[in-house]
Amino acid sequence: MGLLDIVPAGVLTGDNVRKLFDYAKQNKFAIPAINVTSSSTANAVLEAARDIKSPIIIQVSQGGSAYFAGKGLANDKQQASIAGAVAAAHHVRTVAKAYGVPVVLHSDHCAHKLLPWFDGMLEADEAYFKEHQEPLFSSHMLDLSEESKEENIATCVKYFKRMVPIGLWLEMEIGITGGEEDGVDNTGVDNASLYTQPEDIYDVYKALSEVGPNFSIAAAFGNVHGVYKPGNVKLQPELLGKHQAFTSAKVGAEKPLYLVFHGGSGSTKDEIKTAVSYGVVKMNVDTDTQFAYLAGIRDFVINKKDYLHAQVGNPEGADKPNKKFYDPRVWVREGEKTLSVRVKEACADLGNVDRL
């Protein structure tokens, strides 16, 4: 039985998200979550998923959302991030079915200071639900890992109680992901904070499962955002197995946790395979795909530089037009191609190929 026998193509919500993640756990693969900043990057991700017959997760960060709306907009009250996230969601919803793949539409890290952004997206979800009986997004992430465990869990429970009735999945983080992303700088945190303990994971599971089953946990096991440097904190994906075993013993179910792998760029294939074996169903990929998008555009500009200095005139003649080289549909498309290749690589690393 293929995945499309279980869930439909297009944006998934409610229990269909859980069915997708259950299918991934049962078949021992995970789905990359690719950050997008424009319709161009979103389309390239969908194209990759279509080509290899795989489900995909498309997500927007707070900064990426603001960029989607336009850098010219003010964002002092998260208004640009809210507008951009909503615009991205509507775009993906509009085209996803045409690509014929199941899509989880997600918002990435939301620290405490960014909660107004989360609130705005949730209001958009509730408004969409009133009209369509499902939320605009599939899922949202709360990253309150910098707060105390008690405050982190309590805030997640508060929001989850609001999300469950409209069919939203919640991803939460406990333990800190190193590095820097969207203005949250964890480059100097103590290494001990980068490794979550099994008891903490169970506390999260117990509190959220009393509200609903549709949630995942981003447990820190040495993850770092951005590019890894020699001597940086060591990934220990075997900790995820301990988390599963601890909670499993408490609740009497095999692999009860839906786990998320953050800081996935730069990880070895063995580390990824180990993490997936312990119940990781989602892995974030952003840094590597950003570079991949650049690579196609960079190489085009370098190779065609003599055709890009003026609108008319190139090595073929002083009166030769250059429009077919400087048209954005030409050079932006080159970035889409190389981004799409990198997304396919991420899917292959996670075993997420020919799953439909």
Residue, then its C-alpha position, 0 to 999 in steps of 0.5 A: m500500500g502506497l502513501l496516497d492510499i492513506v492520505p491525499a495529495g495536497v496540504l494535509t491537516g488533522d489526523n492525516v498529518r499523524k497518518l503520514f508520520d505513522y507511515a514514516k515510522q512504520n516504514k523507517f523513513a523521515i521527511p525533510a522539512i525545507n525552509v522556503t522564502s519565496s514562491s520560487t523556492a517553494n515551487a522547487v521543493l514541490e518539484a523535487a518531491r513530485d519527481i521522486k514520488s515523495p511526501i514533503i514538509i514545507q516550512v517558513s521561519q519568522g524571518g523567511s515569512a517577513y521576506f515572503a511578504g517583502k523586505g519593504l514592510a515594517n515588522d515591529k509587531q510581526q505584521a510582515s511575518i504574519a502576512g508573509a506566512v499567510a501568503a506562503a501558506h495560500h500559495v502552497r495550498t494553491v499549487a500543492k495538489a497540482y504537484g500530486v504529493p502530500v505536503v505538511l505546511h509548517s511554521d518553524h522556530c517560534a521563540h517567546k519573543l516571537l509569540p505575536w507571530f504565532d498568534g497571528m498565524l493561529e488567528a489565520d488558521e481559525a479564520y480559515f477553519k470557519e470557512h473550510q473546516e480545516p486550518l490554513f497550516s498543517s502544523h506550527m512549532l513553539d520553541l520555548s527551549e530558552e525558558s524553564k521546563e515548566e514554563n515551556i510545557a505550560t505554554c505549549v499546553k495552553y496553545f495546544k488546547r487551542m490548536v487541537p479543535i481545529g486540527l493543527w499539529l504542534e511541534m515543540e522543542i526542549g533542550i537547546t539547538g546550538g548556533e544562530e537562526d532568526g536572531v536567536d543566538n545560542t552559539g555560546v550556550d553550555n554544551a550540557s544544555l544541548y542534550t535533553q534528558p529522557e525524563d524531560i521528554y516524558d514530562v512533555y509527552k505526558a502533559l501534551s498527550e492529555v490534550g491530544p495525540n498530534f504533537s512532535i518533540a524536537a529533542a536536543f542531542g547536540n544539534v547546531h543550526g548552520v554550518y558545523k565547525p571542527g570541534n563543535v558539539k558532537l551529535q549523539p543520536e543514540l540519545l533519541g533511542k533512550h528517549q523512546a525507551f524511557t517513554s515506552a516503558k512508562v506508557g506501554a507502547e512501542k516508539p510512542l514519540y514523534l521525534v524531530f531532528h533540528g540542525g540537520s544540515g552538515s550531518t553525516k549519513d550515518e547520524i541521519k540513519t541512526a536518528v531515523s531508526y529511533g523514530v525521527v519522522k522530520m528533519n529540518v534542512d535549511t543551510d544546505t538548501q540555501f547554498a544550493y539555491l545560490a549555486g545555480i544562480r552563481d554558476f549561471v552569472i559566472n558562465k554568462k557574465d559577458y551577456l549580463h553587462a548590458q541589455v544589448g551587446n555580447p560576444e556574438g555581436a554589438d547589436k545582439p540582445n541579452k534579454k534571454f539571459y537577464d530575464p529572471r525566469v532564466w537565472v532564477r530557474e537555475g537556482e530552482k534546479t540546483l535547490s531541487v537536486r539538493v532536496k532530492e538528496a535530503c529525501a534520499d538520505l532519509g529514505n523518503v523516495d518512491r513512497l507514494 
